[in-house]
C-alpha cells in the first residue's frame, strides 16, 4: 500500500475513485441495467408468480420511490454543500477539496440518485409497453432490494450527518488524509529515487530540465522517469519535489546521458496544477492543519482550544513519522535522483504559523513548546534539530507577546516536567 502513487496510472485511479460523479454514474448505469435485466429475464419467472403481481401493483411503488429519491437527493446535496462551506469557514478553504473526496458522502448520494434513476427507468419501460405483465414480479423483487439499499443508505447518512462539518470531524478528516502520504514519505525516501544531496557533483554533460508549466508540482511519475533512463549512464537529477511551485521555463533539474527526444519527455511525467494535493506532498496536510490553527487563533474566532487540538494532532503525526523506519534499503529507481523530505519544511509547515499567531496566549504557547520539546528528542536527528530551532523561535515570539513576567517564567518552565525515553 505504501508503494502506491509511484506511477501515473495509480494516481489517476486514485483521483477517479475520489470523484463524486464516478460513483453516482456507476449506480445510475447499474440501475438502468437492472431495469433492462428485468425485461430479459421475464421467462425465468414461474407462471404462478407472474399472475400474482400486476403492473398496477408495482407502478405506485416505483412512483413513490422516484419522487422520494429526487427530493432526498436534492436535500442531501444541499446539506453537503452547506456543511462543506461551514467547515471551510471554520477551518481553512483548503479543507473543501478534502471533504469533496469523502467516500461515505459519495456512496450515499450514489445510492439515492441510483434509486431515482432505476425507478424512473422502470416507469418509462412500463409506460412505453416494453415491460410485459410477466416481468412485474422481477421488477417488484428488484424494487424491494433497492428500497433496502436506500434504507441502509439513509441510516448511514443520518449517522454521518451527526458530525458532518463539525470541527472535530474536519480535523479528523484532514489527519486521515495527511497520515498515508506522510508515512509513505518515510517508508520510501525520495519517492524511491536516489537521494540528491547538496554536495553531489553532476556530470559535465548534464543538460538542464525546464519546467513544462507554471504551478505546483502535484505528482512525479517515478516509474515513467526510470523508463527514460535506459542507458547505463543515463541519469535524471530533479531539484523539485511534490508541493514545490515552479514557473514555466525555469530549470528544475538536469539530465545526463539523454538524447533530445528523451529530454523532452521528462516534462510529460510531471503533473503540475494550480493547487497542492495529497498523493506525494508530505507537508501539505501539515500545512492545512496549521492553517486551521491559525484561523482558530484569529481575533474573529478566538478559539485557542482548537489550536491546541491541532498541535496535539501534528505532534502525533510527526512523532509517528520519526519513529517509523524506511522500508527499502536501496533506491527503487536508480536512474533518478530527488531531494529527500525536508525536515525543516515539515516543522515549518506544522508549527510556523502557530508559533507566531499563538505567541500571546499562554495556553497555546505552552502546549506548542511542550510538543516541540518532545519532537526535539525524536530519533530522526534532522527533525529533532528543526524542532529545537522552532522551539527557540516560538519562545522568542512568546517573550515578545506575553505581557506578564509570570507567564513568561511559566513558559520557560514548560519542559521541566517532560521526560523522554532513551
Secondary structure, 3 states (H helix, E strand, C coil): CCCCCCCHHHHHHHHHHCCHHHHHHHHHHHHHHHHHHHHHCHHHCCHHHHHHCCHHHHHHHHHHHHHHHHHHHHHHHHHHHHHHHHHHHHCCCCHHHHHCCCHHHHHHHHHHHHHHHHHHHHHHHHHCCCCCHHHHHHHHHHHHHHHHHHHHHHHHHHHHHCCCCCHHHHHHHHHHHHHHHHHHHHHCHHHHEEECCCCCCCCCCCEEEECCCCEEEEEECHHHHHHHCCCCCCEEEECCCCCCEECCCCEEEEEECCCHHHHHHCHHHEEEECCCCCCCCCCHHHHHHHHHHHHHCCCCCCCHHHHHHHHHHHHHHHHHHHHCCCCCCCCCEEEEEECCCCHHHHHHHHHHHHHHHCCCCHHHHHHHHHHHHHHCCCCCHHHHHHHHHHHHHHHHHHHHHCCCHHHHHHHHCHHHHCCCCC
